[in-house]
Amino acid sequence: MRALRKFVDQQNHWNSFFNGSKITFPLSQKDIDSIASSLDSALSPENLHCDGEISIAEANAKGNRLMHVVDDLEAYCTKNGFNMPTIYEAW
């Protein structure tokens, strides 16, 4: 769950700049859907590779880190009876 909590903390940090809503634990289905949408965006090829500005090794490390978040989110959904949204860009 560490990867999921770290991702949520990062999202909350960025959201604070734009007056976005804060995600807190325990998560709601709305929070889970929002996290899944953010992960789907982050895993898109152009975002994952920073439009070609990072090396393949850096993109792979970033992708692996994000996939740990996907795994944690799926485990959280299973444990707490939530629906796991489809993350189309997940490997």
Secondary structure, DSSP 8 states (H G I E B T S, - for coil): -HHHHHHHHHHHHHHHHTT-----SS--HHHHHHHHHHHHHHTSHHHHTGGGTS-HHHHHHHHHHHHHHHHHHHHHHHHHT------TT--
